Amino acid sequence: MEPIRFVTPPLMANSYLLLDEKPSLIDVGGDSSFIVKAVSRHINPKEIKFVFLTHSHFDHAMACIDLKRWFGCKIVMHEKEFELLKSGYTLFGYRFYVEPDIIVKGGELFDLGELELEVIHTPGHTPGSVCYYEPKKKWLFSGDTVFAHGAFGRVDLPGGNAFELIESLKKLAELDVERLYPGHEDVIEENAKEHILKALEIAKIFL
């Protein structure tokens, strides 16, 4: 089973469909019609059990409002990210609100069947940013915390914090990661830990 990537509107954020015993999405983008059509090419959207959000920025999460209402899937979000959402912050003119069904703190495990996702709290890009780690396959779904080729999330948006991002990158650098599935741009299919280490090195210099 390989994750199926969708590049979603409006800002080309990656969404990942996991066709496991409990079909799930990691991030959903900002256009609900787009993500429903994309998912429908592979599975009936009514079968989606979980939507795992890496953070609450509209380009990753806004479509979850309709997915929850239309299909009843459970929305998973970090407690600090829900606090940010409840504060009514606006990003690039977008504001939305959704009640998560499952609020996490970090360390939780979700058994999807073949896959088991561990929640890792990685603040810095936002206060409640999380990554999802599959330890057997050594996959990391990193949202906007870390990207391919040593890139990392910006810290100048609401709730961003440079010190926390560096600490989060240190935490991720301790993991055994073979594949990196970031929130934007390229997927890295081998030796992904090298990209995380490079991001940490660059962040220490520039943040």
MOLIN-V337260 format. One record per helix or strand. SS is the DSSP state (hx for helix, st for strand). FROM is the first residue (numbers start at 1). LEN is the number of residues. If there is no record, write none. Layout:
# MOLIN-V337260
ss=SS from=FROM len=LEN
ss=SS from=FROM len=LEN
This chain:
# MOLIN-V337260
ss=st from=4 len=5
ss=st from=13 len=6
ss=st from=24 len=3
ss=hx from=32 len=9
ss=hx from=45 len=3
ss=st from=50 len=3
ss=hx from=58 len=4
ss=hx from=64 len=8
ss=st from=74 len=5
ss=hx from=79 len=8
ss=st from=91 len=1
ss=st from=94 len=1
ss=st from=102 len=3
ss=st from=109 len=3
ss=st from=116 len=6
ss=st from=130 len=5
ss=st from=139 len=5
ss=st from=146 len=1
ss=hx from=148 len=3
ss=st from=152 len=1
ss=hx from=162 len=12
ss=st from=179 len=4
ss=st from=184 len=1
ss=st from=188 len=1
ss=hx from=192 len=15
